[in-house]
Amino acid sequence: ILIIVVMLNIIFGIIIDTFADLRDLKNERENDMQNFCSICGVERQEFDRHAQGFEDHIRNDHNMWQYLYYIVYISTKRRVDLTGIEQYVLDSVSRQSIVFFPLLRARVLQDVEEDGEENELLQPIRDLI
């Protein structure tokens, strides 16, 4: 009986540990979904600090459903009707590659960087005035 109790405790320990690991993975995924853009991978803080906000970015700039619709759209077109860009994206998808995704890039953040660079270049002129 003692051996059975010990074996059951070991099995229960393994089960509980496995569920804890699954819970940790789920929490990690949820954290990533809440704090990183699924298309470009840029953190929420960057959009909240320099752009219209993270929610606006994932709703308008990098809406994952629009990417999916585009892939389905080009998948249903005849190959001879595809443009060069559509052909490239379709080939990338068939190779299971995401090279066409704007990884670590977002237009709203590039606009902010360009404005910052412009302000840095104009600052000496403003100092003279």
Stockholm file with secondary structure:
# STOCKHOLM 1.0

chainA/1-129         ILIIVVMLNIIFGIIIDTFADLRDLKNERENDMQNFCSICGVERQEFDRHAQGFEDHIRNDHNMWQYLYYIVYISTKRRVDLTGIEQYVLDSVSRQSIVFFPLLRARVLQDVEEDGEENELLQPIRDLI
#=GR chainA/1-129 SS CHHHHHHHHHHHHHHHHHHHHHHHHHHHHHHHHHHBCTTTCCBHHHHHHHSSCHHHIIIIISCHHHHHHHHHHHHHSCGGGCCHHHHHHHHHHHTTCCTTSCTTCCHHHHHHHHHHHHHHHHHHHHHHC
#=GC SS_cons         CHHHHHHHHHHHHHHHHHHHHHHHHHHHHHHHHHHBCTTTCCBHHHHHHHSSCHHHIIIIISCHHHHHHHHHHHHHSCGGGCCHHHHHHHHHHHTTCCTTSCTTCCHHHHHHHHHHHHHHHHHHHHHHC
//
